[in-house]
Amino acid sequence: MHEIRKTDKEHGSGMKVHELKGKKVLGSNGKDIGKIMEIRLDPLTLNLDGIEIDRGFFGTDTFIGRKYITSLSTYGAVLNMSP
């Protein structure tokens, strides 16, 4: 079976979620907060739900919801706050 779908984007223009694991998470002040452990998607809409971050050996792993994320790129995530 072949799936046909119309899209305005070129094939391969999206971001591969698995490539974000281990990338830096920066606060709005530019401070390194941790690294991306997991990307969570809403199972019904497939929209970004948030990210789980590893805050290091002495930090507590933290879930950051979508509304606190300014951008996601191949370099990592930037938040609109500084926890």
N, C-alpha and C positions, 0 to 999 in steps of 0.2 A: 504494500500500500504506500502511495506517495502522498505527502502532505503538500498542498500548494497554498501559499499565503502571500499576500501582497504586503510589501513593506517599503517605506521610504528610505530605509537605511541600507547601506551596503553590507553584504555578508561579511562578518568578522569585525564590524565596527563597534560591537558591544564589548563589555568587560567580562572576563572570565572570573567568576566568583572565587574559585579555588586559588587564584593568583593573589588574592588580597590577604590570605592567611599569612600571619607573621609580619605584615606591614605596620608601620608606625601609626599611632593615633596621637594627634596633637590637639591641645586645647586652644581656645580662641586667643590666648596670650602667647602661643607658639611653643609652650612647654610640652615636652614628650610625656604622655600619660601612660602609654603602654603599647601593646601590640594586638592586632586583630587575631582572635582565636577562631571565631565562628561568625558567619553571616546568617541572619535569620530572615526568612521570607514568610509572608502571610500565605498559608496554603490555599486560600480561596482566590485571592487576587494576584498572587505572585509578586506583590509589591514588597519593597524592603520594609521589614518590621524593626530591625535594629542590628547592632553588632555586640558580640561579647568580646571583652578585652582582657588580656592578661596584664596585670599591673606589676608583674615582677615577683621576686621571691618573697618579699615582705608585704606586698600589696594584696588586696582582695580582688578576685576576678569580678568584673562588673558588666552588667548589661546596659547598653546605651540605646535608647529608643530613637526612632527615625527623626523625631522633631528636634533632637539635639545635634544632628549631623548636618554640617554645612555642605561638605563635599566628600565624595569617595572617588579615588583615582587609583591608578596603578602604583602610586607612591604611598597610598594609605588613606586615612580619614582625618578630616579636620572638623572639630566640634564648634558649636556656637556658644560654648561655655567653657569654664575652666574649673573642673571639680577639685 
